[in-house]
Amino acid sequence: MALYYNEKDSFMQEIVQQCTTLHEEYQPPWYCFNGFINFLVLIFKSFFRTNLPMKRDLLHAPDKGIVSIDWANDDVSKGCSADAPILAIMHTLTGSSKEQSEFMRYAASRGWRSCVLNRRGHSGMSLTTSFNIMGNVDDSVLMINHIRQLYPKAFLCVAGVSAGSGQLVSYVGREGPNSKVDAAAVLCPAWDLEGAFMRLQKCSPFLDRYLTDNVKTMFLRKKRNKDFVLQHRDTVEKCLNKTYLVDFMRVAYPLAGYSSYDEYMKRCNPLAHCLGNTTPLFVLNSLDDNICRKENIRYDLKDDVRNTVLKVTRFGGHIAYNEHGYPGNFMWRISLDYFEAVRKVMMT
């Protein structure tokens, strides 16, 4: 277990002292004896999750792209006060609001209203004008501003999970002091996209092929996206012929509206935006993560950034962090504990 933050940052020092869970060493259950098994246990548990009622706010971007916000609409969440703190979740690469239902249910048990920010093409929505596997910061601005309009006085926190963490870093970094978020948690990030996807291909080619095929199936093979695919037939054909994420990304940039791969990386690589962040930011990485690998972690940025604390654990797998007892997930627990510590510091 290790914590990394700029020791000259007195504000972050105070948060670190306030949040005792940051100093806690994650201990996986005995049966989660490596990162891959930990991840498989997370998937296994997902088959037993109960349905969480949700209500959707559908939003239209200026370019006619469609995104949405799915709000927890269970009895506990509906009982939240108007000024209850809000947890907004940015989902995974091919994720949806459904896969975050247990995180949302846990948040509700602690008095938090929660929602999922659905990127284009996710959670049953069709692709219309453009598509980016890493998301669109302008869409994030649209969704977060919508939340702020609904709940202007609420303490608003965003948790980015896996690929969602990249979009979150891009948002808080690009927006800087204009960010409408009070605190953020970046959970199992890849850091630099190009380097991370190259390491994934080299070290875990089976996982890479599996993830790439899921991306192609979800976005380029779905009947609901037929019109979009026909509009970009040549680029889609190139994408479908790629086996690994790094190669897919290198040819998919026209789908996101960029004229070159270099322009795409300049705009969409989270690492290009991280130095602009002014939001209290928690970063969580595991050394046994098989997808966002330990070699990706940029320890060297510690003294270049403020408002950021990085926790690196020996175990945890990729967005797994299973543990005994309620809520059964260290990642959820430490994220909300961090948010509440930030809130307490801000109020003093």
KEDREN-72774 format. One record per residue (C-alpha): residue in three letters; x, y, z; chain; residue number from 1. Coordinates in steps of 0.02 Angstrom, whole numbers, plus 50000, padded with zeros to 5 digits. Layout:
+---------+-------+-------+-------+--------+-----+
| residuo |    xx |    yy |    zz | cadena | num |
+---------+-------+-------+-------+--------+-----+
|     Ala |     X |     Y |     Z |      A | NUM |
...
+---------+-------+-------+-------+--------+-----+
//
This chain:
+---------+-------+-------+-------+--------+-----+
| residuo |    xx |    yy |    zz | cadena | num |
+---------+-------+-------+-------+--------+-----+
|     Met | 50000 | 50000 | 50000 |      A |   1 |
|     Ala | 50068 | 50170 | 49953 |      A |   2 |
|     Leu | 50003 | 50349 | 49942 |      A |   3 |
|     Tyr | 50076 | 50478 | 49824 |      A |   4 |
|     Tyr | 50034 | 50663 | 49824 |      A |   5 |
|     Asn | 50121 | 50831 | 49816 |      A |   6 |
|     Glu | 50182 | 50862 | 49993 |      A |   7 |
|     Lys | 50178 | 51050 | 49961 |      A |   8 |
|     Asp | 49990 | 51039 | 49935 |      A |   9 |
|     Ser | 49921 | 51081 | 50107 |      A |  10 |
|     Phe | 49740 | 51059 | 50051 |      A |  11 |
|     Met | 49772 | 50880 | 49994 |      A |  12 |
|     Gln | 49872 | 50845 | 50151 |      A |  13 |
|     Glu | 49720 | 50891 | 50255 |      A |  14 |
|     Ile | 49608 | 50776 | 50151 |      A |  15 |
|     Val | 49732 | 50632 | 50167 |      A |  16 |
|     Gln | 49736 | 50654 | 50355 |      A |  17 |
|     Gln | 49546 | 50661 | 50364 |      A |  18 |
|     Cys | 49514 | 50504 | 50260 |      A |  19 |
|     Thr | 49570 | 50356 | 50363 |      A |  20 |
|     Thr | 49524 | 50232 | 50226 |      A |  21 |
|     Leu | 49663 | 50302 | 50117 |      A |  22 |
|     His | 49784 | 50227 | 50244 |      A |  23 |
|     Glu | 49696 | 50059 | 50250 |      A |  24 |
|     Glu | 49779 | 49911 | 50164 |      A |  25 |
|     Tyr | 49661 | 49818 | 50050 |      A |  26 |
|     Gln | 49654 | 49632 | 50090 |      A |  27 |
|     Pro | 49563 | 49523 | 49963 |      A |  28 |
|     Pro | 49466 | 49369 | 50016 |      A |  29 |
|     Trp | 49572 | 49211 | 50013 |      A |  30 |
|     Tyr | 49490 | 49149 | 49854 |      A |  31 |
|     Cys | 49537 | 49309 | 49759 |      A |  32 |
|     Phe | 49719 | 49255 | 49758 |      A |  33 |
|     Asn | 49767 | 49355 | 49602 |      A |  34 |
|     Gly | 49703 | 49500 | 49500 |      A |  35 |
|     Phe | 49622 | 49395 | 49365 |      A |  36 |
|     Ile | 49525 | 49289 | 49489 |      A |  37 |
|     Asn | 49472 | 49446 | 49582 |      A |  38 |
|     Phe | 49403 | 49513 | 49418 |      A |  39 |
|     Leu | 49314 | 49349 | 49380 |      A |  40 |
|     Val | 49232 | 49350 | 49551 |      A |  41 |
|     Leu | 49166 | 49525 | 49513 |      A |  42 |
|     Ile | 49090 | 49460 | 49351 |      A |  43 |
|     Phe | 49019 | 49308 | 49440 |      A |  44 |
|     Lys | 48935 | 49418 | 49572 |      A |  45 |
|     Ser | 48857 | 49524 | 49434 |      A |  46 |
|     Phe | 48746 | 49377 | 49385 |      A |  47 |
|     Phe | 48660 | 49388 | 49554 |      A |  48 |
|     Arg | 48630 | 49576 | 49563 |      A |  49 |
|     Thr | 48450 | 49628 | 49582 |      A |  50 |
|     Asn | 48366 | 49754 | 49468 |      A |  51 |
|     Leu | 48381 | 49935 | 49520 |      A |  52 |
|     Pro | 48240 | 50048 | 49459 |      A |  53 |
|     Met | 48306 | 50196 | 49360 |      A |  54 |
|     Lys | 48237 | 50347 | 49271 |      A |  55 |
|     Arg | 48320 | 50425 | 49120 |      A |  56 |
|     Asp | 48357 | 50603 | 49068 |      A |  57 |
|     Leu | 48391 | 50602 | 48881 |      A |  58 |
|     Leu | 48505 | 50743 | 48821 |      A |  59 |
|     His | 48543 | 50801 | 48644 |      A |  60 |
|     Ala | 48713 | 50876 | 48603 |      A |  61 |
|     Pro | 48728 | 51022 | 48479 |      A |  62 |
|     Asp | 48789 | 50901 | 48343 |      A |  63 |
|     Lys | 48632 | 50794 | 48372 |      A |  64 |
|     Gly | 48726 | 50662 | 48468 |      A |  65 |
|     Ile | 48628 | 50576 | 48606 |      A |  66 |
|     Val | 48685 | 50547 | 48786 |      A |  67 |
|     Ser | 48586 | 50513 | 48944 |      A |  68 |
|     Ile | 48587 | 50512 | 49132 |      A |  69 |
|     Asp | 48510 | 50363 | 49223 |      A |  70 |
|     Trp | 48457 | 50405 | 49400 |      A |  71 |
|     Ala | 48433 | 50277 | 49538 |      A |  72 |
|     Asn | 48246 | 50274 | 49568 |      A |  73 |
|     Asp | 48228 | 50149 | 49709 |      A |  74 |
|     Asp | 48133 | 50193 | 49867 |      A |  75 |
|     Val | 48291 | 50238 | 49964 |      A |  76 |
|     Ser | 48354 | 50355 | 49827 |      A |  77 |
|     Lys | 48183 | 50435 | 49807 |      A |  78 |
|     Gly | 48188 | 50475 | 49992 |      A |  79 |
|     Cys | 48347 | 50580 | 49974 |      A |  80 |
|     Ser | 48330 | 50764 | 50017 |      A |  81 |
|     Ala | 48349 | 50897 | 49882 |      A |  82 |
|     Asp | 48523 | 50942 | 49945 |      A |  83 |
|     Ala | 48584 | 50762 | 49967 |      A |  84 |
|     Pro | 48760 | 50732 | 49898 |      A |  85 |
|     Ile | 48766 | 50660 | 49722 |      A |  86 |
|     Leu | 48873 | 50519 | 49654 |      A |  87 |
|     Ala | 48885 | 50523 | 49464 |      A |  88 |
|     Ile | 48971 | 50373 | 49384 |      A |  89 |
|     Met | 49062 | 50368 | 49217 |      A |  90 |
|     His | 49051 | 50188 | 49159 |      A |  91 |
|     Thr | 49175 | 50068 | 49078 |      A |  92 |
|     Leu | 49229 | 50043 | 48896 |      A |  93 |
|     Thr | 49073 | 49946 | 48843 |      A |  94 |
|     Gly | 48979 | 49975 | 49005 |      A |  95 |
|     Ser | 48805 | 50033 | 49052 |      A |  96 |
|     Ser | 48707 | 50099 | 49199 |      A |  97 |
|     Lys | 48650 | 49923 | 49241 |      A |  98 |
|     Glu | 48826 | 49865 | 49283 |      A |  99 |
|     Gln | 48842 | 50006 | 49411 |      A | 100 |
|     Ser | 48680 | 49964 | 49503 |      A | 101 |
|     Glu | 48763 | 49892 | 49658 |      A | 102 |
|     Phe | 48880 | 50041 | 49674 |      A | 103 |
|     Met | 48726 | 50152 | 49662 |      A | 104 |
|     Arg | 48632 | 50048 | 49790 |      A | 105 |
|     Tyr | 48778 | 50063 | 49910 |      A | 106 |
|     Ala | 48783 | 50251 | 49885 |      A | 107 |
|     Ala | 48598 | 50262 | 49925 |      A | 108 |
|     Ser | 48627 | 50167 | 50088 |      A | 109 |
|     Arg | 48745 | 50306 | 50139 |      A | 110 |
|     Gly | 48623 | 50445 | 50096 |      A | 111 |
|     Trp | 48687 | 50485 | 49922 |      A | 112 |
|     Arg | 48582 | 50514 | 49766 |      A | 113 |
|     Ser | 48666 | 50427 | 49619 |      A | 114 |
|     Cys | 48665 | 50421 | 49430 |      A | 115 |
|     Val | 48764 | 50355 | 49281 |      A | 116 |
|     Leu | 48823 | 50466 | 49139 |      A | 117 |
|     Asn | 48793 | 50363 | 48983 |      A | 118 |
|     Arg | 48909 | 50402 | 48838 |      A | 119 |
|     Arg | 48853 | 50391 | 48657 |      A | 120 |
|     Gly | 48802 | 50216 | 48603 |      A | 121 |
|     His | 48790 | 50147 | 48781 |      A | 122 |
|     Ser | 48644 | 50084 | 48886 |      A | 123 |
|     Gly | 48534 | 50048 | 48735 |      A | 124 |
|     Met | 48559 | 50214 | 48645 |      A | 125 |
|     Ser | 48594 | 50226 | 48459 |      A | 126 |
|     Leu | 48744 | 50309 | 48380 |      A | 127 |
|     Thr | 48696 | 50458 | 48273 |      A | 128 |
|     Thr | 48831 | 50581 | 48223 |      A | 129 |
|     Ser | 48997 | 50531 | 48303 |      A | 130 |
|     Phe | 49073 | 50398 | 48414 |      A | 131 |
|     Asn | 49226 | 50395 | 48526 |      A | 132 |
|     Ile | 49269 | 50244 | 48633 |      A | 133 |
|     Met | 49345 | 50363 | 48762 |      A | 134 |
|     Gly | 49196 | 50481 | 48765 |      A | 135 |
|     Asn | 49176 | 50665 | 48725 |      A | 136 |
|     Val | 49219 | 50801 | 48851 |      A | 137 |
|     Asp | 49086 | 50917 | 48779 |      A | 138 |
|     Asp | 48958 | 50780 | 48815 |      A | 139 |
|     Ser | 49023 | 50768 | 48993 |      A | 140 |
|     Val | 49004 | 50956 | 49012 |      A | 141 |
|     Leu | 48825 | 50942 | 48949 |      A | 142 |
|     Met | 48780 | 50803 | 49071 |      A | 143 |
|     Ile | 48866 | 50878 | 49223 |      A | 144 |
|     Asn | 48789 | 51050 | 49189 |      A | 145 |
|     His | 48619 | 50964 | 49180 |      A | 146 |
|     Ile | 48646 | 50889 | 49352 |      A | 147 |
|     Arg | 48700 | 51058 | 49420 |      A | 148 |
|     Gln | 48542 | 51139 | 49351 |      A | 149 |
|     Leu | 48435 | 51008 | 49437 |      A | 150 |
|     Tyr | 48529 | 51012 | 49603 |      A | 151 |
|     Pro | 48625 | 51177 | 49614 |      A | 152 |
|     Lys | 48664 | 51161 | 49800 |      A | 153 |
|     Ala | 48711 | 50977 | 49806 |      A | 154 |
|     Phe | 48888 | 50915 | 49839 |      A | 155 |
|     Leu | 48926 | 50834 | 49670 |      A | 156 |
|     Cys | 49058 | 50699 | 49651 |      A | 157 |
|     Val | 49102 | 50595 | 49498 |      A | 158 |
|     Ala | 49182 | 50422 | 49495 |      A | 159 |
|     Gly | 49260 | 50365 | 49332 |      A | 160 |
|     Val | 49274 | 50176 | 49318 |      A | 161 |
|     Ser | 49408 | 50103 | 49202 |      A | 162 |
|     Ala | 49383 | 50189 | 49032 |      A | 163 |
|     Gly | 49265 | 50310 | 49120 |      A | 164 |
|     Ser | 49413 | 50368 | 49223 |      A | 165 |
|     Gly | 49497 | 50431 | 49064 |      A | 166 |
|     Gln | 49346 | 50536 | 49020 |      A | 167 |
|     Leu | 49340 | 50604 | 49198 |      A | 168 |
|     Val | 49523 | 50657 | 49195 |      A | 169 |
|     Ser | 49496 | 50739 | 49026 |      A | 170 |
|     Tyr | 49345 | 50833 | 49095 |      A | 171 |
|     Val | 49422 | 50899 | 49257 |      A | 172 |
|     Gly | 49587 | 50935 | 49169 |      A | 173 |
|     Arg | 49515 | 51027 | 49020 |      A | 174 |
|     Glu | 49386 | 51122 | 49121 |      A | 175 |
|     Gly | 49506 | 51165 | 49262 |      A | 176 |
|     Pro | 49429 | 51299 | 49375 |      A | 177 |
|     Asn | 49269 | 51293 | 49271 |      A | 178 |
|     Ser | 49234 | 51114 | 49326 |      A | 179 |
|     Lys | 49063 | 51095 | 49408 |      A | 180 |
|     Val | 49122 | 50944 | 49508 |      A | 181 |
|     Asp | 49165 | 50957 | 49693 |      A | 182 |
|     Ala | 49272 | 50799 | 49700 |      A | 183 |
|     Ala | 49320 | 50656 | 49584 |      A | 184 |
|     Ala | 49381 | 50476 | 49594 |      A | 185 |
|     Val | 49480 | 50398 | 49452 |      A | 186 |
|     Leu | 49466 | 50209 | 49474 |      A | 187 |
|     Cys | 49591 | 50095 | 49387 |      A | 188 |
|     Pro | 49645 | 50217 | 49250 |      A | 189 |
|     Ala | 49755 | 50172 | 49101 |      A | 190 |
|     Trp | 49848 | 50340 | 49111 |      A | 191 |
|     Asp | 49926 | 50363 | 48937 |      A | 192 |
|     Leu | 49811 | 50282 | 48808 |      A | 193 |
|     Glu | 49938 | 50235 | 48675 |      A | 194 |
|     Gly | 50063 | 50161 | 48798 |      A | 195 |
|     Ala | 49928 | 50072 | 48897 |      A | 196 |
|     Phe | 49849 | 49988 | 48746 |      A | 197 |
|     Met | 50020 | 49937 | 48679 |      A | 198 |
|     Arg | 50063 | 49854 | 48846 |      A | 199 |
|     Leu | 49894 | 49770 | 48849 |      A | 200 |
|     Gln | 49925 | 49695 | 48677 |      A | 201 |
|     Lys | 50099 | 49636 | 48728 |      A | 202 |
|     Cys | 50060 | 49567 | 48901 |      A | 203 |
|     Ser | 49877 | 49512 | 48888 |      A | 204 |
|     Pro | 49838 | 49482 | 48704 |      A | 205 |
|     Phe | 49689 | 49369 | 48742 |      A | 206 |
|     Leu | 49608 | 49503 | 48850 |      A | 207 |
|     Asp | 49648 | 49635 | 48720 |      A | 208 |
|     Arg | 49565 | 49534 | 48582 |      A | 209 |
|     Tyr | 49414 | 49503 | 48693 |      A | 210 |
|     Leu | 49393 | 49688 | 48735 |      A | 211 |
|     Thr | 49417 | 49742 | 48553 |      A | 212 |
|     Asp | 49287 | 49618 | 48492 |      A | 213 |
|     Asn | 49165 | 49681 | 48625 |      A | 214 |
|     Val | 49192 | 49859 | 48562 |      A | 215 |
|     Lys | 49161 | 49808 | 48381 |      A | 216 |
|     Thr | 49007 | 49706 | 48427 |      A | 217 |
|     Met | 48929 | 49840 | 48536 |      A | 218 |
|     Phe | 48955 | 49990 | 48424 |      A | 219 |
|     Leu | 48984 | 49930 | 48245 |      A | 220 |
|     Arg | 48879 | 49771 | 48233 |      A | 221 |
|     Lys | 48720 | 49824 | 48324 |      A | 222 |
|     Lys | 48566 | 49843 | 48214 |      A | 223 |
|     Arg | 48519 | 50004 | 48304 |      A | 224 |
|     Asn | 48680 | 50082 | 48236 |      A | 225 |
|     Lys | 48653 | 50030 | 48056 |      A | 226 |
|     Asp | 48629 | 50207 | 47988 |      A | 227 |
|     Phe | 48785 | 50270 | 48076 |      A | 228 |
|     Val | 48888 | 50123 | 48010 |      A | 229 |
|     Leu | 48829 | 50154 | 47832 |      A | 230 |
|     Gln | 48879 | 50338 | 47845 |      A | 231 |
|     His | 49056 | 50288 | 47892 |      A | 232 |
|     Arg | 49072 | 50127 | 47793 |      A | 233 |
|     Asp | 49257 | 50142 | 47746 |      A | 234 |
|     Thr | 49316 | 50185 | 47921 |      A | 235 |
|     Val | 49205 | 50052 | 48000 |      A | 236 |
|     Glu | 49277 | 49920 | 47884 |      A | 237 |
|     Lys | 49453 | 49967 | 47939 |      A | 238 |
|     Cys | 49399 | 49956 | 48122 |      A | 239 |
|     Leu | 49318 | 49787 | 48099 |      A | 240 |
|     Asn | 49481 | 49719 | 48026 |      A | 241 |
|     Lys | 49580 | 49765 | 48182 |      A | 242 |
|     Thr | 49615 | 49640 | 48320 |      A | 243 |
|     Tyr | 49687 | 49749 | 48458 |      A | 244 |
|     Leu | 49627 | 49909 | 48541 |      A | 245 |
|     Val | 49780 | 50011 | 48498 |      A | 246 |
|     Asp | 49759 | 49970 | 48312 |      A | 247 |
|     Phe | 49572 | 50001 | 48321 |      A | 248 |
|     Met | 49602 | 50171 | 48399 |      A | 249 |
|     Arg | 49729 | 50218 | 48266 |      A | 250 |
|     Val | 49600 | 50200 | 48126 |      A | 251 |
|     Ala | 49439 | 50247 | 48220 |      A | 252 |
|     Tyr | 49478 | 50432 | 48244 |      A | 253 |
|     Pro | 49367 | 50489 | 48095 |      A | 254 |
|     Leu | 49217 | 50416 | 48186 |      A | 255 |
|     Ala | 49250 | 50540 | 48327 |      A | 256 |
|     Gly | 49261 | 50685 | 48205 |      A | 257 |
|     Tyr | 49450 | 50708 | 48200 |      A | 258 |
|     Ser | 49556 | 50734 | 48045 |      A | 259 |
|     Ser | 49709 | 50640 | 48108 |      A | 260 |
|     Tyr | 49764 | 50519 | 48243 |      A | 261 |
|     Asp | 49883 | 50649 | 48315 |      A | 262 |
|     Glu | 49739 | 50771 | 48336 |      A | 263 |
|     Tyr | 49634 | 50634 | 48417 |      A | 264 |
|     Met | 49770 | 50594 | 48544 |      A | 265 |
|     Lys | 49797 | 50778 | 48582 |      A | 266 |
|     Arg | 49612 | 50800 | 48621 |      A | 267 |
|     Cys | 49566 | 50631 | 48694 |      A | 268 |
|     Asn | 49718 | 50564 | 48787 |      A | 269 |
|     Pro | 49685 | 50597 | 48973 |      A | 270 |
|     Leu | 49870 | 50624 | 49004 |      A | 271 |
|     Ala | 49864 | 50778 | 48893 |      A | 272 |
|     His | 49742 | 50861 | 49014 |      A | 273 |
|     Cys | 49792 | 50802 | 49188 |      A | 274 |
|     Leu | 49901 | 50953 | 49232 |      A | 275 |
|     Gly | 49751 | 51069 | 49215 |      A | 276 |
|     Asn | 49652 | 50989 | 49355 |      A | 277 |
|     Thr | 49596 | 51094 | 49504 |      A | 278 |
|     Thr | 49466 | 50971 | 49573 |      A | 279 |
|     Pro | 49510 | 50864 | 49726 |      A | 280 |
|     Leu | 49553 | 50702 | 49637 |      A | 281 |
|     Phe | 49577 | 50525 | 49704 |      A | 282 |
|     Val | 49665 | 50397 | 49594 |      A | 283 |
|     Leu | 49662 | 50210 | 49629 |      A | 284 |
|     Asn | 49774 | 50082 | 49543 |      A | 285 |
|     Ser | 49816 | 49901 | 49582 |      A | 286 |
|     Leu | 49983 | 49816 | 49549 |      A | 287 |
|     Asp | 49896 | 49656 | 49495 |      A | 288 |
|     Asp | 49780 | 49739 | 49368 |      A | 289 |
|     Asn | 49786 | 49635 | 49207 |      A | 290 |
|     Ile | 49708 | 49771 | 49098 |      A | 291 |
|     Cys | 49770 | 49940 | 49160 |      A | 292 |
|     Arg | 49941 | 49874 | 49205 |      A | 293 |
|     Lys | 50060 | 49932 | 49341 |      A | 294 |
|     Glu | 50186 | 49989 | 49210 |      A | 295 |
|     Asn | 50063 | 50125 | 49157 |      A | 296 |
|     Ile | 50065 | 50216 | 49324 |      A | 297 |
|     Arg | 50148 | 50387 | 49313 |      A | 298 |
|     Tyr | 50226 | 50406 | 49484 |      A | 299 |
|     Asp | 50336 | 50544 | 49411 |      A | 300 |
|     Leu | 50188 | 50663 | 49401 |      A | 301 |
|     Lys | 50168 | 50670 | 49590 |      A | 302 |
|     Asp | 50261 | 50834 | 49614 |      A | 303 |
|     Asp | 50193 | 50913 | 49454 |      A | 304 |
|     Val | 50010 | 50909 | 49505 |      A | 305 |
|     Arg | 49906 | 50974 | 49649 |      A | 306 |
|     Asn | 49735 | 50923 | 49713 |      A | 307 |
|     Thr | 49777 | 50741 | 49676 |      A | 308 |
|     Val | 49814 | 50588 | 49782 |      A | 309 |
|     Leu | 49862 | 50419 | 49708 |      A | 310 |
|     Lys | 49837 | 50258 | 49806 |      A | 311 |
|     Val | 49924 | 50103 | 49738 |      A | 312 |
|     Thr | 49873 | 49935 | 49813 |      A | 313 |
|     Arg | 49961 | 49767 | 49797 |      A | 314 |
|     Phe | 49798 | 49680 | 49755 |      A | 315 |
|     Gly | 49628 | 49725 | 49684 |      A | 316 |
|     Gly | 49628 | 49670 | 49503 |      A | 317 |
|     His | 49542 | 49778 | 49374 |      A | 318 |
|     Ile | 49396 | 49873 | 49454 |      A | 319 |
|     Ala | 49365 | 49719 | 49563 |      A | 320 |
|     Tyr | 49422 | 49749 | 49743 |      A | 321 |
|     Asn | 49306 | 49617 | 49817 |      A | 322 |
|     Glu | 49307 | 49605 | 50006 |      A | 323 |
|     His | 49213 | 49520 | 50147 |      A | 324 |
|     Gly | 49068 | 49608 | 50231 |      A | 325 |
|     Tyr | 48960 | 49752 | 50172 |      A | 326 |
|     Pro | 48967 | 49823 | 50041 |      A | 327 |
|     Gly | 49087 | 49688 | 49981 |      A | 328 |
|     Asn | 49190 | 49810 | 49877 |      A | 329 |
|     Phe | 49338 | 49912 | 49938 |      A | 330 |
|     Met | 49337 | 50024 | 49783 |      A | 331 |
|     Trp | 49161 | 50087 | 49817 |      A | 332 |
|     Arg | 49195 | 50109 | 50002 |      A | 333 |
|     Ile | 49356 | 50207 | 49985 |      A | 334 |
|     Ser | 49282 | 50318 | 49849 |      A | 335 |
|     Leu | 49136 | 50375 | 49957 |      A | 336 |
|     Asp | 49248 | 50391 | 50110 |      A | 337 |
|     Tyr | 49363 | 50503 | 50009 |      A | 338 |
|     Phe | 49217 | 50609 | 49946 |      A | 339 |
|     Glu | 49150 | 50631 | 50122 |      A | 340 |
|     Ala | 49323 | 50680 | 50184 |      A | 341 |
|     Val | 49335 | 50813 | 50048 |      A | 342 |
|     Arg | 49163 | 50877 | 50095 |      A | 343 |
|     Lys | 49211 | 50889 | 50278 |      A | 344 |
|     Val | 49372 | 50983 | 50239 |      A | 345 |
|     Met | 49281 | 51103 | 50124 |      A | 346 |
|     Met | 49154 | 51141 | 50259 |      A | 347 |
|     Thr | 49285 | 51185 | 50391 |      A | 348 |
+---------+-------+-------+-------+--------+-----+
//
